[in-house]
């Protein structure tokens, strides 16, 4: 009974570092660095990563860059004759 509780706790505890590592990797950051940080400081690293990602997303330069990439992709698709759905 006690072993089952410990195993359940370890599985639940390993979920947060995996999630942190995956989110970091999907935004171009090191998976293993954020996974290790998530193992050492699970909750702190999770919120720290999302604060960094939020700061990057709210940066006006990043927003303009994303808009420019979308415009260029639409123009290239139009030049090739491929119809793409507008992002709104």
C-alpha positions in Angstrom: 0.0 0.0 0.0 2.8 2.4 1.0 4.8 1.5 -2.2 1.7 2.3 -4.4 1.4 5.7 -2.8 5.1 6.5 -3.3 4.9 5.3 -7.0 1.8 7.4 -7.6 3.5 10.4 -6.0 6.7 10.0 -8.2 4.6 9.7 -11.4 2.7 12.8 -10.5 5.9 14.6 -9.6 7.6 13.7 -12.9 4.7 15.1 -14.9 5.6 18.8 -14.2 9.3 18.5 -15.4 8.2 16.7 -18.5 5.6 19.4 -19.2 8.1 22.2 -18.5 10.7 20.6 -20.8 8.2 20.0 -23.6 7.0 23.6 -23.5 10.6 24.9 -23.4 11.5 22.7 -26.4 8.5 23.8 -28.4 9.6 27.5 -28.0 13.2 26.8 -29.0 14.7 26.4 -25.6 16.7 23.5 -24.2 14.6 20.5 -23.2 17.1 19.0 -20.9 18.0 22.2 -19.1 14.4 23.0 -18.4 13.7 19.3 -17.5 16.5 19.4 -14.9 15.3 22.7 -13.6 11.8 21.2 -13.4 13.2 18.3 -11.3 15.0 20.6 -8.9 12.4 23.4 -8.6 9.2 21.9 -10.1 6.6 24.6 -9.6 9.0 27.6 -9.7 10.5 26.5 -13.1 7.0 26.0 -14.6 5.9 29.5 -13.7 9.4 31.0 -14.6 9.2 29.4 -18.1 5.7 30.7 -18.7 6.7 34.2 -17.5 9.6 34.1 -20.1 7.3 32.9 -22.8 4.6 35.5 -22.0 7.2 38.3 -22.0 8.5 37.1 -25.5 4.9 36.9 -26.9 4.0 40.3 -25.6 7.1 41.9 -27.1 5.9 44.2 -29.9 8.9 43.3 -32.0 8.0 39.6 -31.9 4.4 40.4 -32.8 5.5 42.5 -35.8 7.9 39.7 -36.9 5.1 37.1 -36.7 2.8 39.4 -38.7 5.5 39.9 -41.3 6.1 36.1 -41.6 2.4 35.5 -42.1 2.2 38.2 -44.8 5.3 36.7 -46.6 3.9 33.2 -46.4 0.6 34.3 -47.9 2.4 36.2 -50.7 4.6 33.2 -51.5 1.5 30.9 -51.5 -0.3 33.2 -53.8 2.6 33.4 -56.1 2.6 29.6 -56.3 -1.2 29.5 -56.8 -1.9 27.8 -53.6 -4.9 29.0 -51.6 -4.4 29.3 -47.8 -6.8 30.3 -45.2 -6.4 33.8 -43.7 -5.4 33.9 -40.0 -7.6 36.2 -38.0 
